[in-house]
Amino acid sequence: MSIVVVATHNAKKAAELHRVLAAAGIDAEVKGLDELPAYPEPAETERTFEGNALIKARAAVAATGQIAVADDSGIAVDLLNGMPGVRSARWSGPNATDKANLDLLIAQLTDTEEADRTAQFVCAMALVTPDGTEHLVRGVMPGHLVLVPRGSNGFGYDPIFVADGNTVTNAELSPAEKDAISHRGQAVRAIVPLLREVLEAGS
């Protein structure tokens, strides 16, 4: 069975990706970085989600010799000129936690009107193969932010993000409900046919 490396230490993110691939019938063993020997991971120095996704996927291929998928995702808040953006995971500083990032973003949006708190989750996903082939896809989920966190599912900024068409936050959705609309779900579904092509070509 082919191995596909998911270049992340985030167990929830790896599980999310694995779930969608399995549902699509991709016959491959999906491994996150915590299941593989450690290697020096590159700094995410690009200013775009796509650039950072490629950095991570290329490094995983170089270190493991396997097909690798990596994503870079974050939240872009219109009132903050698209920030946190690529800084989403480190918004509150180098030792950022989900809670610290969430608290900081809420503080920055205090005294704003809900109608003005439009935002979107963005996910760029890169697929890189050992022969150097590279693919990029992007998923976007528009919505708005609330200032009181709700729900215990999801992670990151999910407790304050309400997707367009919903009245509940992402953290109040079931995993399946979130996968159906999320930026990452969109990106994974877009990468699936490309991944199938790559795996079939190598079998």
N, C-alpha and C positions, 0 to 999 in steps of 0.2 A: 504493500500500500504506500502511495506517495505521502511524503510529509510536507505540510505547509506550515511555515513558521509565521506566527503572528507576533510582530515585533512590539510587544508591550509587556509590562509587569503588572498591569491592571487586570486582576483576575476577573472582575465583572465585565470589563471590555472584551477580554478574550472569550468569556463564556457567551456574551452577546453575539460575537462574530461566529463562534462555533455553532450556536443554535440556528442561525440563519443558513449557514453552509449545509448543516445536516438536513434542514427542512428542504433545501434545494437538491438534495440527493448527491452532493459532492462526496465521492468516495475517497477521502483523504484523512490522514491523521493530522489534526491541528494541534500544534504545540506553542504555548506561550514561552516567553523568555525564561520564566522561572523553572521551566521543565528542561532547560538546555544548559550546557556549560556556559559560565559567564564569559563575556568578552567586553572589551572597552567600547562603551557606547558613545557615539558622537554627540556633540552639543547640537541642539536644534537652533541653528543660527539664522535660518531663513526668515523672511518677513511675510511669507505666505504659508497657508496650510499645506498646499501642494509641495512646496519646497521642503518643508520639514518632514512630510510623509516619505518623500523620496530619500532623504538623508537616512532615515531609520530603516527603510526597506533595503537600501543598498548595503548598509552596514551588516544587516542580518544575513543577507546572501553571502557577503564576503566572509563572514565568520562561520557560517554553517554549511555553505555549499548547497542549500536547499532553496526552493521557491519561497519567497517571503512576501507577506502582506503587511503594510503598516498604514496607520491612519494618523492624521493630525486633525484635531477637532477643537472647537471652542464656541464661545458665544460672542456675538457681535451686537453691542447695544447702540442703538441709533443716537441716543442722547450723549453717549460717550464717544461719538465719532468712530464707531466700529470696534472700540475696545470692549473687553479685554482682548478679543481676537486671539492671535497666536500666543498671547501671554495668559490665557484663561487658567491653565493649571498652576501658574505661579503668580497669580494676580496679587496676592497678599505678601509676596516676598519669597526668598529662596527656600524657606522652610514651610511653605504654604501647605495648608490642609484644606479639604473641601469646606469645612465649617468656617475657617478664617476667610477663604475666598468669598464665600456666600455672604458672610457678615459685612465684609468690606464693600461688596457690590450693593448690598441693601443700604448701607450708610451713604454711599455715593448717590443713591437715587431717592433718598429721603426728601420730602417736600416737593416731589414731582407728581404730576397727574398720571393716573394709570393709562389714559389714552395716549400719553406721550412716551410711555415706556415700551416702545416697540423694540423687538430684538429678533435675532435669528440664530439658531444653532447651525453651524457649518461643519461638514466633515469632508476632508479630502482623503482619498485612499489610493495608495500606490501598490502596484503589483510588480515585483521585479523577479526575473528568473536568472539562474546561474549563467545563461548565455548572454545576459545583458539586455534582454527585452524588457521594456518598461511600459506600464500602462497607468493612467491616472483617471480617476472618476471623482465626482463631487456630489454631495447631497446637501440640501438646505431645508430647514424646517423653520418657517416664520411663526412669530407669536408675540406675546407681550409678557412683561414681568409683574409679579405681585410682590409686596414687601413683607408679607407674613408667610414663611415657609409652610408648606402643607405636603403630607405624604411621606412614606418611608421607603418607597421603592426608588430605583434609579440611583444616581450619584451626581456629584458635582453641583451644577446649578439647577438640576431638575426640580427641586422643591419650590422654586419661585417662577418657573417658566410654564406658561399656559400657551399651548400651540393654537394657532388659528383654527377656529371651528370647535374648540374644546372649552369647557368651563372648569375643568380640573387641571391641576399641574401634572407635569410629566411624572413626578414622584407618586402621584395617585393612580397612575395607569398600571395595568399588569404588564409584565415583560412583553407579552404577545401584542398588546395594544400599542405599546411604545414602539416595538420593532416595526409595526405596520406604517407608522408615520415619521419615525425619527430620521434625522439627518444621516446617522450611521446606518440605519436599516436601508435607507435609499442607496447609500454608497455601497454597502455590501451586496445588495441585489444587483447593482450595476457591475460589480466586479465579478459576480458569480459566473456569467457566461464567458468572460475572459479567462477566469481561472480554470473553468472546465476545458476550454480550448487548449490551454497550456498543458494541463494534465494529460489530455488525450494525445497531444503531440508527443509527449514524453513517454507514453506507455507502450 
